[in-house]
């Protein structure tokens, strides 16, 4: 529900999909905590000109100084 609301780009709908205790992160600024989970998709090509779409999930954990201390990524590459 939260993802569907976010994709509408309508702030009122996004707010309805979140609790009052929701924690947000803006770029490199953490409003609370030191962990982030990211869902991503991007396209790229190799030196031969073959195009790929990479997608997956990534979890990152940062120490008290803001340095990444743990990264777990699940990345799938699909030839397109």
N, C-alpha and C positions, 0 to 999 in steps of 0.2 A: 504494500500500500504506500509506504514512504517513497519508494523509488518511482512508482507511477505518479505520485503527486509531484515529486521533484521534476519529472520530465515534462509536466505541464507548464513549468516556468511561471506559475501563479503562486505568489507568496502565501495567499490565504489558504490555498489547498495544501501547500507544504506544511504550514503551521498546524493544520488539522491532523496531520499524520505523525506528529511528534508529541512526546509527553512534555510537561513543564520542566522535568529534570533532564531533558535532552542535552547532550554535550556536543559542542561543535568545535571544529578546527578550521581555521582560515589560513590557507597556504602553509607557512612555517610557524604560525602562532597557535599554540594549544591553549584552549580556554580552560581545560581541565585534563589532568592525566598526561601520560607520556607514551601512549600507544595509538596507532592508527591502522586501519584496514583500508585497502584501496582496491577497487575493481577497475580494470583498464582494458583498452583496446586501441591498437595503433597499427599502421601499415608501413611497410618498408620494403626495400629491394636489395638483393645481394649483388655482388660484382658482375654476375651474368645477366642481370636485368630481370630476374624472376621476382615477382611480387609476393609478399606474404602478409597475412594479418596475424598479429600476435595479440592474445587476449588471456585474461586470467585474474587472479587475486594475489594480493601481496599484503603481508602483515609486517609492520615495523615497530620496533620498541626502542626508545631513546633513554639515555641515562639522565641524571639530574643536571648535566651540563648541556644537554641538547644533542649529544653525539649518538648516532645510531649504534646500538649495541647488539641488535638482533634483527635479521631480515629473513622472512620465509616467503618464498614466491612460488606460485604455480603458474607457469607460462606455457601456453599452447601456441605453436606456430602452424598456420594453415596456408598452404599454397593457394593463391587466388589468380 
